[in-house]
Amino acid sequence: MTYIPKILALAGSLREGSYNHQLSKIAVAAAEAAGGKVTHIRLRDYPLPLFDEDLEKAGFPDNALRLKQIMHEHQGLLIASPEYNSSITAVLKNTIDWTSRATPGDPSLACYAGRVAALMSASPGGLGGLRGLVHVRAILGNIGVLVLPEQVALSAAHQAFDEQGKLKDPARQAAVERLGANLVAMLRKLHG
């Protein structure tokens, strides 16, 4: 039986018209074309309070438990992360903070250890969110995630997409597609 890599895709943005969500769709399609099974979620569907150990002691939020379960079911992560003030978004950091915590029968970092991630970002700015990706890469690396070296930072995102949701620049489109395909290939090497 052929191993089918399972990948969780998400964007670190809550905005309905998020450029990062649009960008992630391109990588998702490429990962699926390469033989991966992708679950694409929106963090806005899993609202969480700001992480607080008092809240944690009072009872772990249901959405954090749901996200942890979803993450346990996947070996790969496709993350499109906007850059807010040269760093990671609050919603993405808060999601990582909650899901990295221990729960009964599930030690801390269990849904991150051994996972493989591909990173991308989109921004109207000239660096395409690159500074934020540095922080995302450091956080994930420190909690046991193998982050692929190749990444995409899409500048001028407000002008980059055509009406079908593809990137107008074929080289940029191909780079994002490679991220999705390379994640599938790496998961096959590690688990197949």
WOPE-V794712 format. One line per field, one symbol per residue. ss: DSSP state (H for helix, E for strand, - for the rest). phi: phi as a letter, one per 20 degrees, with the letter a starting at -180 (. if undefined). psi: psi as a letter, one per 20 degrees, with the letter a starting at -180 (. if undefined). A space follows every 50 residues. Layout:
ss=???
phi=???
psi=???
This chain:
ss=-----EEEEEE-------HHHHHHHHHHHHHHH---EEEE--HHH----- --HHHHHH---HHHHHHHHHHH---EEEEE---E--E--HHHHHHHHHH- --E--E---------EEEEEEE-------HHHHHHHHHHHHH---EEEEE EEEE--HHH-E-----E--HHHHHHHHHHHHHHHHHHHHHH-
phi=.ffdfdcddbdebefgegfffgffgfffgffffeoeddddddffecfcfg gbfffgffqfggfffffgffffececcddddfddlmbffffffffffffe efcgnbffmfedgnfdcddbbcbfffemngfffgffgfffffdneedfff bcceelffceeefeneefegffgfffffgffffffffffede
psi=pppopppppqqlqipgkphhggghhghgghghhijqopoorphhimqqrp pphghghhpppghggggggghhiqiqpopoorpolkaqqghgghggggii qqrpjorqjhjhpjqpqpqrqpqhrhijjghhhggggggghikjpopqhp rpoorlhijhqaijjrphohhgghgghhggghgggghghhi.
